[in-house]
Amino acid sequence: MEDLKKFSGVIPPVIIPLKGDRTLDPVSFERSIDRMIDAGVHGLFFLGSSGEVAFLTNDERERVLRAALEIVDGRVPVLVGIIDMETMRVIDQAKRVSRCEGVDALVATAPFYALGGPTETERHFRAIRESTELPLFAYDLPVSVHTKLNPEMLIRLGTDGVLQGVKDSSGDDVQFRWLMIENEEAGHPMQLLTGHEVCVDGVLLGGADGSVPGLANIDPHSYVEMWHCAKKGEWDRVTELQDHLARLMMMTRRVKATVGFGAGVGAFKTALWQMGIFETNQMREPVAALQGEDVMSIVRVLRENGVVPKDSLMRQAWD
């Protein structure tokens, strides 16, 4: 297995820009990817939750991935989600993705339709490993898949060479801290990354290998600076940057028209649209794009936190 240290630092889960007809906007896609790479991110994660993978057909997944790989062109490591309902469907996704040159690692959740127990979850990851030689990250996302990945199981899979990393979006900071400790005691077989935008400072202090923050699509520079400051032990600056990012993340709490995915990724897309990076804030069916006061609330957060000038004009609705 290749050197895993390249899967460290800031690895944003890339948000996908759409045209008004809900097809991929390649111009905005390139603009956003280049902006994050120019800011110094250490990798990119495509076809994750922020990339609306659950809403994509197989053809759409391939279209997005091939466009992404062409734009990235080997400049940073690329992680790709192979998320699907059950094991054999995930293995099929792994085989599809593995055929694309330029993919550096795969990311899989637990199964989420015919729910099993710990035995089935562990076998799920072992079966994926048997189908691919690419590094494999477990994506701990119980809010969506209804299974919390057990730290003891993850360590076992790591020491056995099944898993090379974990992207933790569980919201369970206690178990993630235990996982970091046990991973170190086992010889650090896995790269451990947090998916929580407002807790990155704490997990870096605890020894995590990096972060996968959706908010880095909007402010990649602050996450990259926070990573470098943490490596140098400049914790006062780390705290200052994390507080700024926590305030910026409040845009997702300002949304009133919807909840969940539509409020989270919907707010990020709206911010990118208002910043002139995306041409629309369009979402996949059946999620509606944010409008009206929700858009204005997000613009206020962007202005208050210096992402756009305080006197910037709000972009108007698109056709």
Buried (B, 14 or more C-beta within 10 A) or exposed (E): EEEBEBBBBBBBBBBBBBBEEBEBBBEBBBBBBEBBBEBBBBBBBBBBBBBBBBBBEEEBBBBBBEBBBEBBEEBBBBBBBBBBBBBEBBBBBBEBBBEBEBBBBBBBBBBBEEEBEEEBBBEBBBBBBEBBEBBBBBBBBBEBBEBBBBBEBBBBBBBEEBBBBBBBBBBBBEBBBBBBEBBEEEEBBBBBBBBBBBBBBBBBEBEBBBBBBBBBBBBBBBBBBBBBBBEEEBEEBBBBBBEBBBEBBBBBEBBEBBEEBBBBBBBBBBBBBBBEBBBBBBBBEEBEBBEEEBBEBBBBBBBBBEBBEEEBEEBEEEE
